[in-house]
Amino acid sequence: MLGVGLNVYPPVPEGAAAVAEYASRSRVELLADLLDRLEARYHQLYHEPEGVLEAYRAHSLTLGREVKVTTQQGGLQGQAVGLGPDGALLLKVGGQIRAIGAGDVQLVGQL
């Protein structure tokens, strides 16, 4: 399951921006574009999964950062050091690398 949240119109949380501040597009146009892009990535994931992982690595704000991860087994904190071949988040905790397949990830500190 994937959750996507977009701040389309103000007000927005402190430090965030609204799409309407940068582009004059309707919510329907934004949704159509988002779905087109998700469909293209889904197709790429099926046919060339490594390309999707490379793109994620290149644009990730998570990798290289200290994060808190909450899974069904509990919470962990460590450095997000990479992605496994299956897309799992690789988390360095106490000198060991843990593969996290599912959970909620929060950045620790400021961007």
Gaussian input, Z-matrix of N, CA and C with variables (Angstrom, degrees):
# hf/3-21g

backbone

0 1
 N
 C     1     B1
 C     2     B2     1     A1
 N     3     B3     2     A2     1     D1
 C     4     B4     3     A3     2     D2
 C     5     B5     4     A4     3     D3
 N     6     B6     5     A5     4     D4
 C     7     B7     6     A6     5     D5
 C     8     B8     7     A7     6     D6
 N     9     B9     8     A8     7     D7
 C    10    B10     9     A9     8     D8
 C    11    B11    10    A10     9     D9
 N    12    B12    11    A11    10    D10
 C    13    B13    12    A12    11    D11
 C    14    B14    13    A13    12    D12
 N    15    B15    14    A14    13    D13
 C    16    B16    15    A15    14    D14
 C    17    B17    16    A16    15    D15
 N    18    B18    17    A17    16    D16
 C    19    B19    18    A18    17    D17
 C    20    B20    19    A19    18    D18
 N    21    B21    20    A20    19    D19
 C    22    B22    21    A21    20    D20
 C    23    B23    22    A22    21    D21
 N    24    B24    23    A23    22    D22
 C    25    B25    24    A24    23    D23
 C    26    B26    25    A25    24    D24
 N    27    B27    26    A26    25    D25
 C    28    B28    27    A27    26    D26
 C    29    B29    28    A28    27    D27
 N    30    B30    29    A29    28    D28
 C    31    B31    30    A30    29    D29
 C    32    B32    31    A31    30    D30
 N    33    B33    32    A32    31    D31
 C    34    B34    33    A33    32    D32
 C    35    B35    34    A34    33    D33
 N    36    B36    35    A35    34    D34
 C    37    B37    36    A36    35    D35
 C    38    B38    37    A37    36    D36
 N    39    B39    38    A38    37    D37
 C    40    B40    39    A39    38    D38
 C    41    B41    40    A40    39    D39
 N    42    B42    41    A41    40    D40
 C    43    B43    42    A42    41    D41
 C    44    B44    43    A43    42    D42
 N    45    B45    44    A44    43    D43
 C    46    B46    45    A45    44    D44
 C    47    B47    46    A46    45    D45
 N    48    B48    47    A47    46    D46
 C    49    B49    48    A48    47    D47
 C    50    B50    49    A49    48    D48
 N    51    B51    50    A50    49    D49
 C    52    B52    51    A51    50    D50
 C    53    B53    52    A52    51    D51
 N    54    B54    53    A53    52    D52
 C    55    B55    54    A54    53    D53
 C    56    B56    55    A55    54    D54
 N    57    B57    56    A56    55    D55
 C    58    B58    57    A57    56    D56
 C    59    B59    58    A58    57    D57
 N    60    B60    59    A59    58    D58
 C    61    B61    60    A60    59    D59
 C    62    B62    61    A61    60    D60
 N    63    B63    62    A62    61    D61
 C    64    B64    63    A63    62    D62
 C    65    B65    64    A64    63    D63
 N    66    B66    65    A65    64    D64
 C    67    B67    66    A66    65    D65
 C    68    B68    67    A67    66    D66
 N    69    B69    68    A68    67    D67
 C    70    B70    69    A69    68    D68
 C    71    B71    70    A70    69    D69
 N    72    B72    71    A71    70    D70
 C    73    B73    72    A72    71    D71
 C    74    B74    73    A73    72    D72
 N    75    B75    74    A74    73    D73
 C    76    B76    75    A75    74    D74
 C    77    B77    76    A76    75    D75
 N    78    B78    77    A77    76    D76
 C    79    B79    78    A78    77    D77
 C    80    B80    79    A79    78    D78
 N    81    B81    80    A80    79    D79
 C    82    B82    81    A81    80    D80
 C    83    B83    82    A82    81    D81
 N    84    B84    83    A83    82    D82
 C    85    B85    84    A84    83    D83
 C    86    B86    85    A85    84    D84
 N    87    B87    86    A86    85    D85
 C    88    B88    87    A87    86    D86
 C    89    B89    88    A88    87    D87
 N    90    B90    89    A89    88    D88
 C    91    B91    90    A90    89    D89
 C    92    B92    91    A91    90    D90
 N    93    B93    92    A92    91    D91
 C    94    B94    93    A93    92    D92
 C    95    B95    94    A94    93    D93
 N    96    B96    95    A95    94    D94
 C    97    B97    96    A96    95    D95
 C    98    B98    97    A97    96    D96
 N    99    B99    98    A98    97    D97
 C   100   B100    99    A99    98    D98
 C   101   B101   100   A100    99    D99
 N   102   B102   101   A101   100   D100
 C   103   B103   102   A102   101   D101
 C   104   B104   103   A103   102   D102
 N   105   B105   104   A104   103   D103
 C   106   B106   105   A105   104   D104
 C   107   B107   106   A106   105   D105
 N   108   B108   107   A107   106   D106
 C   109   B109   108   A108   107   D107
 C   110   B110   109   A109   108   D108
 N   111   B111   110   A110   109   D109
 C   112   B112   111   A111   110   D110
 C   113   B113   112   A112   111   D111
 N   114   B114   113   A113   112   D112
 C   115   B115   114   A114   113   D113
 C   116   B116   115   A115   114   D114
 N   117   B117   116   A116   115   D115
 C   118   B118   117   A117   116   D116
 C   119   B119   118   A118   117   D117
 N   120   B120   119   A119   118   D118
 C   121   B121   120   A120   119   D119
 C   122   B122   121   A121   120   D120
 N   123   B123   122   A122   121   D121
 C   124   B124   123   A123   122   D122
 C   125   B125   124   A124   123   D123
 N   126   B126   125   A125   124   D124
 C   127   B127   126   A126   125   D125
 C   128   B128   127   A127   126   D126
 N   129   B129   128   A128   127   D127
 C   130   B130   129   A129   128   D128
 C   131   B131   130   A130   129   D129
 N   132   B132   131   A131   130   D130
 C   133   B133   132   A132   131   D131
 C   134   B134   133   A133   132   D132
 N   135   B135   134   A134   133   D133
 C   136   B136   135   A135   134   D134
 C   137   B137   136   A136   135   D135
 N   138   B138   137   A137   136   D136
 C   139   B139   138   A138   137   D137
 C   140   B140   139   A139   138   D138
 N   141   B141   140   A140   139   D139
 C   142   B142   141   A141   140   D140
 C   143   B143   142   A142   141   D141
 N   144   B144   143   A143   142   D142
 C   145   B145   144   A144   143   D143
 C   146   B146   145   A145   144   D144
 N   147   B147   146   A146   145   D145
 C   148   B148   147   A147   146   D146
 C   149   B149   148   A148   147   D147
 N   150   B150   149   A149   148   D148
 C   151   B151   150   A150   149   D149
 C   152   B152   151   A151   150   D150
 N   153   B153   152   A152   151   D151
 C   154   B154   153   A153   152   D152
 C   155   B155   154   A154   153   D153
 N   156   B156   155   A155   154   D154
 C   157   B157   156   A156   155   D155
 C   158   B158   157   A157   156   D156
 N   159   B159   158   A158   157   D157
 C   160   B160   159   A159   158   D158
 C   161   B161   160   A160   159   D159
 N   162   B162   161   A161   160   D160
 C   163   B163   162   A162   161   D161
 C   164   B164   163   A163   162   D162
 N   165   B165   164   A164   163   D163
 C   166   B166   165   A165   164   D164
 C   167   B167   166   A166   165   D165
 N   168   B168   167   A167   166   D166
 C   169   B169   168   A168   167   D167
 C   170   B170   169   A169   168   D168
 N   171   B171   170   A170   169   D169
 C   172   B172   171   A171   170   D170
 C   173   B173   172   A172   171   D171
 N   174   B174   173   A173   172   D172
 C   175   B175   174   A174   173   D173
 C   176   B176   175   A175   174   D174
 N   177   B177   176   A176   175   D175
 C   178   B178   177   A177   176   D176
 C   179   B179   178   A178   177   D177
 N   180   B180   179   A179   178   D178
 C   181   B181   180   A180   179   D179
 C   182   B182   181   A181   180   D180
 N   183   B183   182   A182   181   D181
 C   184   B184   183   A183   182   D182
 C   185   B185   184   A184   183   D183
 N   186   B186   185   A185   184   D184
 C   187   B187   186   A186   185   D185
 C   188   B188   187   A187   186   D186
 N   189   B189   188   A188   187   D187
 C   190   B190   189   A189   188   D188
 C   191   B191   190   A190   189   D189
 N   192   B192   191   A191   190   D190
 C   193   B193   192   A192   191   D191
 C   194   B194   193   A193   192   D192
 N   195   B195   194   A194   193   D193
 C   196   B196   195   A195   194   D194
 C   197   B197   196   A196   195   D195
 N   198   B198   197   A197   196   D196
 C   199   B199   198   A198   197   D197
 C   200   B200   199   A199   198   D198
 N   201   B201   200   A200   199   D199
 C   202   B202   201   A201   200   D200
 C   203   B203   202   A202   201   D201
 N   204   B204   203   A203   202   D202
 C   205   B205   204   A204   203   D203
 C   206   B206   205   A205   204   D204
 N   207   B207   206   A206   205   D205
 C   208   B208   207   A207   206   D206
 C   209   B209   208   A208   207   D207
 N   210   B210   209   A209   208   D208
 C   211   B211   210   A210   209   D209
 C   212   B212   211   A211   210   D210
 N   213   B213   212   A212   211   D211
 C   214   B214   213   A213   212   D212
 C   215   B215   214   A214   213   D213
 N   216   B216   215   A215   214   D214
 C   217   B217   216   A216   215   D215
 C   218   B218   217   A217   216   D216
 N   219   B219   218   A218   217   D217
 C   220   B220   219   A219   218   D218
 C   221   B221   220   A220   219   D219
 N   222   B222   221   A221   220   D220
 C   223   B223   222   A222   221   D221
 C   224   B224   223   A223   222   D222
 N   225   B225   224   A224   223   D223
 C   226   B226   225   A225   224   D224
 C   227   B227   226   A226   225   D225
 N   228   B228   227   A227   226   D226
 C   229   B229   228   A228   227   D227
 C   230   B230   229   A229   228   D228
 N   231   B231   230   A230   229   D229
 C   232   B232   231   A231   230   D230
 C   233   B233   232   A232   231   D231
 N   234   B234   233   A233   232   D232
 C   235   B235   234   A234   233   D233
 C   236   B236   235   A235   234   D234
 N   237   B237   236   A236   235   D235
 C   238   B238   237   A237   236   D236
 C   239   B239   238   A238   237   D237
 N   240   B240   239   A239   238   D238
 C   241   B241   240   A240   239   D239
 C   242   B242   241   A241   240   D240
 N   243   B243   242   A242   241   D241
 C   244   B244   243   A243   242   D242
 C   245   B245   244   A244   243   D243
 N   246   B246   245   A245   244   D244
 C   247   B247   246   A246   245   D245
 C   248   B248   247   A247   246   D246
 N   249   B249   248   A248   247   D247
 C   250   B250   249   A249   248   D248
 C   251   B251   250   A250   249   D249
 N   252   B252   251   A251   250   D250
 C   253   B253   252   A252   251   D251
 C   254   B254   253   A253   252   D252
 N   255   B255   254   A254   253   D253
 C   256   B256   255   A255   254   D254
 C   257   B257   256   A256   255   D255
 N   258   B258   257   A257   256   D256
 C   259   B259   258   A258   257   D257
 C   260   B260   259   A259   258   D258
 N   261   B261   260   A260   259   D259
 C   262   B262   261   A261   260   D260
 C   263   B263   262   A262   261   D261
 N   264   B264   263   A263   262   D262
 C   265   B265   264   A264   263   D263
 C   266   B266   265   A265   264   D264
 N   267   B267   266   A266   265   D265
 C   268   B268   267   A267   266   D266
 C   269   B269   268   A268   267   D267
 N   270   B270   269   A269   268   D268
 C   271   B271   270   A270   269   D269
 C   272   B272   271   A271   270   D270
 N   273   B273   272   A272   271   D271
 C   274   B274   273   A273   272   D272
 C   275   B275   274   A274   273   D273
 N   276   B276   275   A275   274   D274
 C   277   B277   276   A276   275   D275
 C   278   B278   277   A277   276   D276
 N   279   B279   278   A278   277   D277
 C   280   B280   279   A279   278   D278
 C   281   B281   280   A280   279   D279
 N   282   B282   281   A281   280   D280
 C   283   B283   282   A282   281   D281
 C   284   B284   283   A283   282   D282
 N   285   B285   284   A284   283   D283
 C   286   B286   285   A285   284   D284
 C   287   B287   286   A286   285   D285
 N   288   B288   287   A287   286   D286
 C   289   B289   288   A288   287   D287
 C   290   B290   289   A289   288   D288
 N   291   B291   290   A290   289   D289
 C   292   B292   291   A291   290   D290
 C   293   B293   292   A292   291   D291
 N   294   B294   293   A293   292   D292
 C   295   B295   294   A294   293   D293
 C   296   B296   295   A295   294   D294
 N   297   B297   296   A296   295   D295
 C   298   B298   297   A297   296   D296
 C   299   B299   298   A298   297   D297
 N   300   B300   299   A299   298   D298
 C   301   B301   300   A300   299   D299
 C   302   B302   301   A301   300   D300
 N   303   B303   302   A302   301   D301
 C   304   B304   303   A303   302   D302
 C   305   B305   304   A304   303   D303
 N   306   B306   305   A305   304   D304
 C   307   B307   306   A306   305   D305
 C   308   B308   307   A307   306   D306
 N   309   B309   308   A308   307   D307
 C   310   B310   309   A309   308   D308
 C   311   B311   310   A310   309   D309
 N   312   B312   311   A311   310   D310
 C   313   B313   312   A312   311   D311
 C   314   B314   313   A313   312   D312
 N   315   B315   314   A314   313   D313
 C   316   B316   315   A315   314   D314
 C   317   B317   316   A316   315   D315
 N   318   B318   317   A317   316   D316
 C   319   B319   318   A318   317   D317
 C   320   B320   319   A319   318   D318
 N   321   B321   320   A320   319   D319
 C   322   B322   321   A321   320   D320
 C   323   B323   322   A322   321   D321
 N   324   B324   323   A323   322   D322
 C   325   B325   324   A324   323   D323
 C   326   B326   325   A325   324   D324
 N   327   B327   326   A326   325   D325
 C   328   B328   327   A327   326   D326
 C   329   B329   328   A328   327   D327
 N   330   B330   329   A329   328   D328
 C   331   B331   330   A330   329   D329
 C   332   B332   331   A331   330   D330

   B1=1.4347
   B2=1.5160
   B3=1.3071
   B4=1.4561
   B5=1.5136
   B6=1.3018
   B7=1.4584
   B8=1.5111
   B9=1.3174
   B10=1.4581
   B11=1.5185
   B12=1.3088
   B13=1.4574
   B14=1.5154
   B15=1.3231
   B16=1.4610
   B17=1.5204
   B18=1.3079
   B19=1.4607
   B20=1.5208
   B21=1.3230
   B22=1.4624
   B23=1.5242
   B24=1.3234
   B25=1.4617
   B26=1.5236
   B27=1.3520
   B28=1.4587
   B29=1.5186
   B30=1.3183
   B31=1.4576
   B32=1.5244
   B33=1.3128
   B34=1.4621
   B35=1.5264
   B36=1.3275
   B37=1.4678
   B38=1.5300
   B39=1.3146
   B40=1.4591
   B41=1.5258
   B42=1.3177
   B43=1.4553
   B44=1.5127
   B45=1.3293
   B46=1.4649
   B47=1.5260
   B48=1.3099
   B49=1.4618
   B50=1.5162
   B51=1.3123
   B52=1.4606
   B53=1.5217
   B54=1.3173
   B55=1.4631
   B56=1.5241
   B57=1.3232
   B58=1.4671
   B59=1.5285
   B60=1.3286
   B61=1.4616
   B62=1.5251
   B63=1.3321
   B64=1.4591
   B65=1.5210
   B66=1.3080
   B67=1.4676
   B68=1.5229
   B69=1.3107
   B70=1.4696
   B71=1.5243
   B72=1.3165
   B73=1.4622
   B74=1.5163
   B75=1.3077
   B76=1.4635
   B77=1.5246
   B78=1.3172
   B79=1.4663
   B80=1.5200
   B81=1.3306
   B82=1.4684
   B83=1.5268
   B84=1.3382
   B85=1.4681
   B86=1.5255
   B87=1.3192
   B88=1.4680
   B89=1.5219
   B90=1.3253
   B91=1.4601
   B92=1.5206
   B93=1.3356
   B94=1.4670
   B95=1.5241
   B96=1.3358
   B97=1.4611
   B98=1.5251
   B99=1.3294
   B100=1.4643
   B101=1.5236
   B102=1.3281
   B103=1.4676
   B104=1.5228
   B105=1.3414
   B106=1.4695
   B107=1.5245
   B108=1.3233
   B109=1.4657
   B110=1.5319
   B111=1.3290
   B112=1.4669
   B113=1.5223
   B114=1.3277
   B115=1.4585
   B116=1.5245
   B117=1.3346
   B118=1.4641
   B119=1.5295
   B120=1.3379
   B121=1.4726
   B122=1.5268
   B123=1.3288
   B124=1.4639
   B125=1.5267
   B126=1.3203
   B127=1.4700
   B128=1.5337
   B129=1.3394
   B130=1.4600
   B131=1.5241
   B132=1.3197
   B133=1.4617
   B134=1.5176
   B135=1.3117
   B136=1.4627
   B137=1.5266
   B138=1.3406
   B139=1.4625
   B140=1.5264
   B141=1.3204
   B142=1.4632
   B143=1.5323
   B144=1.3367
   B145=1.4671
   B146=1.5286
   B147=1.3100
   B148=1.4629
   B149=1.5273
   B150=1.3335
   B151=1.4659
   B152=1.5167
   B153=1.3224
   B154=1.4638
   B155=1.5240
   B156=1.3293
   B157=1.4658
   B158=1.5281
   B159=1.3375
   B160=1.4688
   B161=1.5235
   B162=1.3264
   B163=1.4689
   B164=1.5234
   B165=1.3326
   B166=1.4635
   B167=1.5279
   B168=1.3228
   B169=1.4681
   B170=1.5283
   B171=1.3284
   B172=1.4632
   B173=1.5290
   B174=1.3261
   B175=1.4592
   B176=1.5320
   B177=1.3062
   B178=1.4637
   B179=1.5263
   B180=1.3175
   B181=1.4589
   B182=1.5218
   B183=1.3213
   B184=1.4580
   B185=1.5226
   B186=1.3182
   B187=1.4656
   B188=1.5232
   B189=1.3292
   B190=1.4517
   B191=1.5217
   B192=1.3326
   B193=1.4605
   B194=1.5240
   B195=1.3224
   B196=1.4642
   B197=1.5261
   B198=1.3383
   B199=1.4629
   B200=1.5218
   B201=1.3315
   B202=1.4604
   B203=1.5164
   B204=1.3240
   B205=1.4564
   B206=1.5222
   B207=1.3184
   B208=1.4586
   B209=1.5166
   B210=1.3417
   B211=1.4597
   B212=1.5275
   B213=1.3094
   B214=1.4646
   B215=1.5219
   B216=1.3277
   B217=1.4621
   B218=1.5241
   B219=1.3415
   B220=1.4566
   B221=1.5121
   B222=1.3313
   B223=1.4571
   B224=1.5133
   B225=1.3266
   B226=1.4588
   B227=1.5226
   B228=1.3107
   B229=1.4538
   B230=1.5115
   B231=1.3168
   B232=1.4502
   B233=1.5110
   B234=1.3236
   B235=1.4634
   B236=1.5222
   B237=1.3314
   B238=1.4653
   B239=1.5267
   B240=1.3336
   B241=1.4627
   B242=1.5203
   B243=1.3175
   B244=1.4586
   B245=1.5062
   B246=1.3288
   B247=1.4579
   B248=1.5129
   B249=1.3245
   B250=1.4517
   B251=1.5201
   B252=1.3271
   B253=1.4679
   B254=1.5202
   B255=1.3260
   B256=1.4697
   B257=1.5263
   B258=1.3350
   B259=1.4581
   B260=1.5120
   B261=1.3318
   B262=1.4674
   B263=1.5285
   B264=1.3297
   B265=1.4562
   B266=1.5191
   B267=1.3181
   B268=1.4602
   B269=1.5181
   B270=1.3221
   B271=1.4544
   B272=1.5218
   B273=1.3389
   B274=1.4633
   B275=1.5202
   B276=1.3356
   B277=1.4648
   B278=1.5198
   B279=1.3259
   B280=1.4600
   B281=1.5155
   B282=1.3174
   B283=1.4571
   B284=1.5123
   B285=1.3230
   B286=1.4643
   B287=1.5221
   B288=1.3323
   B289=1.4564
   B290=1.5198
   B291=1.3273
   B292=1.4673
   B293=1.5182
   B294=1.3140
   B295=1.4658
   B296=1.5242
   B297=1.3225
   B298=1.4640
   B299=1.5280
   B300=1.3252
   B301=1.4627
   B302=1.5071
   B303=1.3266
   B304=1.4670
   B305=1.5178
   B306=1.3086
   B307=1.4508
   B308=1.5087
   B309=1.3127
   B310=1.4615
   B311=1.5206
   B312=1.3295
   B313=1.4628
   B314=1.5240
   B315=1.3288
   B316=1.4605
   B317=1.5165
   B318=1.3390
   B319=1.4549
   B320=1.5202
   B321=1.3241
   B322=1.4561
   B323=1.5248
   B324=1.3163
   B325=1.4601
   B326=1.5180
   B327=1.3247
   B328=1.4635
   B329=1.5237
   B330=1.3384
   B331=1.4739
   B332=1.4974
   A1=108.14
   A2=115.30
   A3=121.72
   A4=108.57
   A5=116.44
   A6=120.54
   A7=109.71
   A8=116.36
   A9=121.63
   A10=108.14
   A11=116.53
   A12=120.68
   A13=109.91
   A14=116.62
   A15=121.65
   A16=109.47
   A17=116.21
   A18=121.11
   A19=106.28
   A20=116.57
   A21=120.27
   A22=110.50
   A23=117.02
   A24=121.83
   A25=109.92
   A26=116.91
   A27=119.57
   A28=110.06
   A29=119.28
   A30=127.47
   A31=111.60
   A32=115.10
   A33=121.55
   A34=108.79
   A35=117.13
   A36=119.73
   A37=111.25
   A38=116.43
   A39=121.69
   A40=110.34
   A41=116.26
   A42=121.60
   A43=113.80
   A44=117.56
   A45=121.66
   A46=109.24
   A47=115.66
   A48=121.79
   A49=109.10
   A50=115.65
   A51=121.85
   A52=108.86
   A53=117.03
   A54=121.89
   A55=110.22
   A56=117.62
   A57=121.91
   A58=112.40
   A59=117.89
   A60=121.25
   A61=111.62
   A62=117.71
   A63=121.96
   A64=114.08
   A65=117.81
   A66=121.23
   A67=109.32
   A68=115.49
   A69=119.10
   A70=109.05
   A71=115.00
   A72=121.48
   A73=107.99
   A74=114.62
   A75=119.24
   A76=109.95
   A77=115.62
   A78=119.74
   A79=110.78
   A80=117.51
   A81=121.19
   A82=110.06
   A83=117.38
   A84=120.78
   A85=110.92
   A86=116.74
   A87=120.37
   A88=111.28
   A89=116.63
   A90=120.76
   A91=110.82
   A92=117.53
   A93=120.80
   A94=110.56
   A95=117.14
   A96=121.06
   A97=110.90
   A98=117.01
   A99=121.25
   A100=110.94
   A101=117.20
   A102=120.72
   A103=111.63
   A104=117.60
   A105=120.67
   A106=110.66
   A107=116.05
   A108=119.94
   A109=111.62
   A110=116.75
   A111=119.71
   A112=111.03
   A113=116.66
   A114=120.04
   A115=111.05
   A116=117.15
   A117=120.95
   A118=110.83
   A119=117.02
   A120=120.03
   A121=111.26
   A122=116.48
   A123=120.13
   A124=109.87
   A125=116.65
   A126=121.14
   A127=109.55
   A128=116.79
   A129=120.78
   A130=110.68
   A131=117.42
   A132=121.29
   A133=111.18
   A134=116.21
   A135=121.20
   A136=111.51
   A137=117.19
   A138=121.52
   A139=114.20
   A140=118.05
   A141=121.47
   A142=109.59
   A143=117.00
   A144=119.67
   A145=114.02
   A146=118.71
   A147=120.06
   A148=111.29
   A149=117.39
   A150=120.45
   A151=112.19
   A152=117.02
   A153=121.27
   A154=109.59
   A155=116.95
   A156=120.39
   A157=111.11
   A158=117.36
   A159=120.75
   A160=110.77
   A161=116.88
   A162=120.65
   A163=110.19
   A164=117.03
   A165=120.17
   A166=110.40
   A167=116.10
   A168=119.43
   A169=110.79
   A170=116.43
   A171=121.16
   A172=112.70
   A173=117.87
   A174=121.17
   A175=113.96
   A176=117.99
   A177=121.33
   A178=112.54
   A179=115.55
   A180=121.32
   A181=110.82
   A182=116.92
   A183=122.75
   A184=112.03
   A185=116.82
   A186=119.91
   A187=110.96
   A188=114.61
   A189=121.40
   A190=113.59
   A191=116.98
   A192=121.81
   A193=111.26
   A194=114.76
   A195=122.19
   A196=107.17
   A197=116.67
   A198=121.01
   A199=110.68
   A200=114.43
   A201=122.34
   A202=106.34
   A203=116.30
   A204=121.40
   A205=108.54
   A206=115.96
   A207=121.44
   A208=108.05
   A209=116.13
   A210=122.08
   A211=108.48
   A212=116.26
   A213=119.74
   A214=111.31
   A215=117.15
   A216=121.25
   A217=112.81
   A218=117.83
   A219=120.68
   A220=111.64
   A221=115.35
   A222=120.70
   A223=112.72
   A224=115.34
   A225=123.13
   A226=108.26
   A227=116.55
   A228=120.45
   A229=107.53
   A230=115.79
   A231=120.90
   A232=110.57
   A233=115.22
   A234=120.56
   A235=109.82
   A236=116.32
   A237=121.69
   A238=106.86
   A239=116.83
   A240=120.33
   A241=113.99
   A242=118.52
   A243=118.41
   A244=112.35
   A245=113.70
   A246=122.45
   A247=108.63
   A248=116.32
   A249=120.66
   A250=109.92
   A251=117.75
   A252=121.08
   A253=113.11
   A254=116.71
   A255=121.13
   A256=112.07
   A257=117.50
   A258=121.82
   A259=114.31
   A260=117.89
   A261=120.48
   A262=109.89
   A263=116.14
   A264=121.44
   A265=108.17
   A266=117.47
   A267=121.94
   A268=107.50
   A269=115.18
   A270=122.49
   A271=109.22
   A272=116.40
   A273=120.99
   A274=108.27
   A275=115.18
   A276=122.31
   A277=107.70
   A278=116.79
   A279=120.45
   A280=113.83
   A281=117.62
   A282=121.31
   A283=114.97
   A284=118.01
   A285=121.82
   A286=110.00
   A287=115.97
   A288=121.97
   A289=108.75
   A290=115.74
   A291=122.19
   A292=108.41
   A293=117.45
   A294=122.36
   A295=108.21
   A296=116.58
   A297=122.65
   A298=107.96
   A299=115.87
   A300=120.65
   A301=113.92
   A302=117.51
   A303=120.80
   A304=109.01
   A305=116.38
   A306=121.43
   A307=111.09
   A308=115.69
   A309=122.51
   A310=107.68
   A311=116.37
   A312=122.14
   A313=109.04
   A314=116.04
   A315=121.94
   A316=108.94
   A317=116.20
   A318=120.32
   A319=109.23
   A320=116.68
   A321=122.64
   A322=106.96
   A323=117.28
   A324=120.92
   A325=112.20
   A326=115.05
   A327=122.63
   A328=111.52
   A329=115.03
   A330=120.18
   A331=110.43
   D1=141.65
   D2=-179.36
   D3=-128.41
   D4=132.66
   D5=175.98
   D6=-111.22
   D7=135.46
   D8=179.36
   D9=-128.15
   D10=128.12
   D11=176.50
   D12=-122.08
   D13=130.99
   D14=178.08
   D15=-122.82
   D16=131.81
   D17=171.64
   D18=-86.97
   D19=100.05
   D20=-177.04
   D21=-84.87
   D22=-47.15
   D23=-177.71
   D24=-124.84
   D25=148.73
   D26=173.42
   D27=-64.63
   D28=159.61
   D29=2.78
   D30=-79.78
   D31=154.91
   D32=179.29
   D33=-129.38
   D34=161.99
   D35=177.45
   D36=-61.00
   D37=155.20
   D38=178.49
   D39=-56.28
   D40=134.15
   D41=179.60
   D42=86.21
   D43=-3.60
   D44=179.92
   D45=-105.95
   D46=170.94
   D47=178.45
   D48=-132.05
   D49=160.22
   D50=176.55
   D51=-106.38
   D52=140.96
   D53=179.27
   D54=-55.01
   D55=-39.51
   D56=-177.48
   D57=-60.58
   D58=-20.45
   D59=177.99
   D60=-73.91
   D61=-17.76
   D62=-174.65
   D63=-121.09
   D64=-18.66
   D65=-177.31
   D66=-148.79
   D67=141.59
   D68=178.84
   D69=-101.60
   D70=77.89
   D71=179.15
   D72=-126.38
   D73=147.48
   D74=179.05
   D75=-75.37
   D76=163.56
   D77=176.95
   D78=-62.04
   D79=-34.88
   D80=178.81
   D81=-64.46
   D82=-43.41
   D83=178.20
   D84=-64.27
   D85=-42.48
   D86=178.18
   D87=-62.21
   D88=-44.30
   D89=179.45
   D90=-63.46
   D91=-43.65
   D92=179.62
   D93=-60.79
   D94=-43.68
   D95=179.06
   D96=-64.79
   D97=-43.86
   D98=178.53
   D99=-59.97
   D100=-45.63
   D101=-179.75
   D102=-65.54
   D103=-38.42
   D104=176.35
   D105=-60.93
   D106=-44.17
   D107=-178.80
   D108=-68.96
   D109=-39.00
   D110=176.66
   D111=-64.07
   D112=-39.92
   D113=178.34
   D114=-63.07
   D115=-41.83
   D116=178.49
   D117=-63.47
   D118=-42.63
   D119=178.63
   D120=-67.05
   D121=-37.72
   D122=177.66
   D123=-61.77
   D124=-44.19
   D125=177.72
   D126=-61.19
   D127=-44.54
   D128=178.82
   D129=-64.04
   D130=-39.72
   D131=179.23
   D132=-60.11
   D133=-38.72
   D134=-179.62
   D135=-70.96
   D136=-40.93
   D137=-173.91
   D138=-96.65
   D139=-27.63
   D140=-177.35
   D141=-147.67
   D142=70.94
   D143=-174.19
   D144=-59.79
   D145=-34.06
   D146=-178.63
   D147=-63.36
   D148=-32.14
   D149=177.23
   D150=-63.60
   D151=-37.60
   D152=177.95
   D153=-67.39
   D154=-43.00
   D155=178.89
   D156=-64.05
   D157=-39.78
   D158=178.10
   D159=-62.85
   D160=-43.27
   D161=179.22
   D162=-63.86
   D163=-41.36
   D164=179.27
   D165=-63.33
   D166=-45.02
   D167=179.91
   D168=-59.44
   D169=-40.79
   D170=-176.90
   D171=-67.60
   D172=-29.37
   D173=-174.37
   D174=-110.18
   D175=-0.05
   D176=-173.92
   D177=-70.39
   D178=134.19
   D179=170.22
   D180=-91.65
   D181=-5.68
   D182=-176.11
   D183=-90.18
   D184=-44.37
   D185=-174.99
   D186=-63.10
   D187=134.47
   D188=-177.94
   D189=88.64
   D190=-4.57
   D191=-176.25
   D192=-106.22
   D193=159.52
   D194=171.99
   D195=-78.31
   D196=131.10
   D197=-177.83
   D198=-136.21
   D199=157.72
   D200=168.56
   D201=-108.59
   D202=132.93
   D203=179.63
   D204=-122.46
   D205=130.72
   D206=175.80
   D207=-113.45
   D208=120.82
   D209=178.60
   D210=-119.25
   D211=178.23
   D212=176.22
   D213=-63.38
   D214=-24.85
   D215=-179.44
   D216=-85.68
   D217=-10.57
   D218=-179.42
   D219=135.33
   D220=-162.74
   D221=-176.65
   D222=-109.84
   D223=151.34
   D224=177.46
   D225=-138.96
   D226=153.17
   D227=171.51
   D228=-135.01
   D229=136.16
   D230=179.74
   D231=-176.58
   D232=-168.22
   D233=-179.90
   D234=-97.46
   D235=129.09
   D236=175.14
   D237=-75.70
   D238=110.72
   D239=-172.20
   D240=-107.49
   D241=-9.45
   D242=179.70
   D243=171.24
   D244=-170.42
   D245=176.31
   D246=-125.45
   D247=138.55
   D248=174.18
   D249=-77.03
   D250=169.43
   D251=179.97
   D252=-62.17
   D253=-20.28
   D254=177.83
   D255=-94.77
   D256=4.53
   D257=179.81
   D258=91.06
   D259=-1.30
   D260=179.21
   D261=-64.13
   D262=142.68
   D263=175.16
   D264=-73.35
   D265=129.03
   D266=176.92
   D267=-95.61
   D268=117.21
   D269=-173.71
   D270=-116.26
   D271=124.93
   D272=177.44
   D273=-90.38
   D274=115.03
   D275=-178.14
   D276=-127.50
   D277=116.71
   D278=177.46
   D279=55.69
   D280=38.64
   D281=178.43
   D282=84.25
   D283=-5.43
   D284=178.69
   D285=-110.87
   D286=148.16
   D287=176.96
   D288=-96.76
   D289=124.87
   D290=177.74
   D291=-113.34
   D292=136.61
   D293=175.47
   D294=-94.21
   D295=121.76
   D296=-178.43
   D297=-109.35
   D298=110.48
   D299=-177.71
   D300=-84.66
   D301=-26.47
   D302=-178.92
   D303=-155.79
   D304=144.06
   D305=177.73
   D306=159.55
   D307=176.51
   D308=176.36
   D309=-98.19
   D310=129.16
   D311=-176.95
   D312=-114.95
   D313=130.35
   D314=176.72
   D315=-125.92
   D316=136.20
   D317=174.64
   D318=-71.41
   D319=144.45
   D320=175.99
   D321=-102.90
   D322=125.50
   D323=-179.78
   D324=90.32
   D325=-167.28
   D326=-176.29
   D327=-90.59
   D328=155.65
   D329=174.29
   D330=-74.13

